[in-house]
Amino acid sequence: MNKTVTVNISGYIFNIEEEAYNALVIYLGKLKAAFHGMEGADEIVADIESRIAELFQKKLNEKKQVITSSDVDEIVAIMGAPEDYTDEEPIMDEPNSDKEDGSRNPNRRVFRDPDDHVLGGVCSGISHYFGIDPLWIRLAFVLTTIVFGTGIMAYIILWIIIPEASSTAEKIQMKGQDVNVENIRRTVNESAEKLKSKVSGIADDIKSAQKPAASSLKGFLEQIFGIFGDAITILGKVLLKIIGLVFILGSFAMIIAFIAGFVATDSLIFHSSALSWFELSEIIFMGKSHMTICIIAVSILFLVPIIGLFYGGLRIIGALKTSVKGFGISLFALFIIGLILAAIGGVQFGREFRYDHESSERIVLPDDTDSIHINILDDNYFHNEIRGSHSEFFELVKIDDDQIILGQPIRLYLRTAPSDKFEVEVYKSADGSTQHQAIERIERLDYQWAHDDSTSTIDLSPVFSVPTSDRYRGQEVEIVVRIPVGKVISFGPNMERIYSRSGRSNHVFRMGAEELEILN
Amino acid sequence: MNVENAKAQMRKGVLEFCILSILSEREAYPSDIIDELKEARLIVVEGTLYPLLTRLKNAGLLSYRWEESNSGPPRKYYKLTEIGKEFLIELDKTWHELQAAVKKTTSKNKDNE
């Protein structure tokens, strides 16, 4: 049993099933939209309706009294889809590719999807663009937010720069369907309908104003709310412009900060040391390609947000009327590439520090030694009076042939000895991607020191060296001198090269119960 | 550029000419015209015809009169106006010129192959 409705087509009465009626209404609606604005549109539609009435009439006989869905389908097939009627060029080669089959449509654009969103519809918009499930895009954003902390930033930028699909045409474009004449006309008609209902709404307001107090009060309140709403809208627009301006200024500030930071680092590293950029990169990076990857990654991760911010600001204040096609998505892709490069470079670099190892060498001085002298050797690389603990790392790095000469990290510690004998321990450590590599680095680390039993003197170099091919991978040297309580230690000049406390050079101390006591 | 599209464009160009030709011999209502055009495979869907007829009528090339029908709503019977007849003569001339030109061009190029 089906419900039927009665319709009047071109002056003829038909009984038509409800479902068939709905299909017919949709079809005629499409027709009207397709011919809208065309000369003689009403006449064309009337002619078509009249023809439909004629065809319906032929369908009916004494046994068949009702128009069914299949009748309507048949008539639609005979009359054709609205796109076929209009004699304009169809925009696309294949109209009505409704399904998202992943095939690339050149007219496809990125929009935010207002109908399927968690936050701003960015992810579902992107997924429409690539024809994949939005879940994956969302997952990618969540992961990059958790792992790198950058996903949320990228999301906000994309939220700003990708326009929302507000019109039907944009929604169609977003899904990669074709924007044909029919669709565009329908969009225009929809907005016209909205305007009409608005106008009639105002007319109703005027009418209701003439009605009794209760309804006029209602109208009045509605008006008040309307004004209130307008005020909020205007305020919102002003706020938006301010935000846009802040974005633009922010991007400038970031550029300046970026350059300033670069100059500062540059002056710090290169002006205070004899290292060239090339030498520095030899010490740090694992080769030319690794260096290139890292530099590109850092540049992208700095510049993309700045560009995005600047572009977003321009869009917000309205300096750019239309969004630059594909700009947002390219920026996003670039950012992802930056992240991937950073991950590759970072992982490669980080692996070099995975294992650390330490080796030690220990000597115990003879029983009868009552005092020792610690002497810092002169070196030809750095100024002898430099205080190691007060220097930047790069101030005390030099490359000499195939050796890296390091003035730090090298440290001297003075402790209380557990027995009544002097002890000296030298610890060397380094990092490597394997335990083996770390140990090999230690073996190649060259630290000059000596002790002379006859004079009870310990000579310590203020620098150590490693082969350039080893690079700087956490190599360091620690010297621990243990002094028995009551025994005496004297220092030569330039102790500050490796000892953190000042005021030790050229003085004599005795180890007390707690700490060193000055004698001379 | 796809071939179906190109074909459709070619057909569209001659459609008006054909409609005028059909109407030059007799008065007809859309269904008759449709049948002839369908037979000649010039149109696929009927809807194509209505905007064309309206445009030709508005351009003063066609006129119509209403006639009652026993199988449905009243029908519009179209016929050529005086302007329409002149227009058709012009189109006819152009068609023959065009036909000759196309034939000449395509056959010449075929010879070269």
Interface residues (C-beta under 8 A of the other chain):
Chain A: S10 G11 Y12 L31 F35 M38 E39 G40 E43 I44 D47 I48 S50 R51 A53 E54 Q57 K58 A77 I78 M79 G80 A81 P82 D84 Y85 T86 D87 E89 P90 D93 E94
Chain B: M1 N2 N5 Q9 K12 P30 S31 V44 V45 E46 G47 T48 Y50 P51 L52 L53 T54 R55 K57 N58 S69 S71 G72 P73 P74 R75 K76
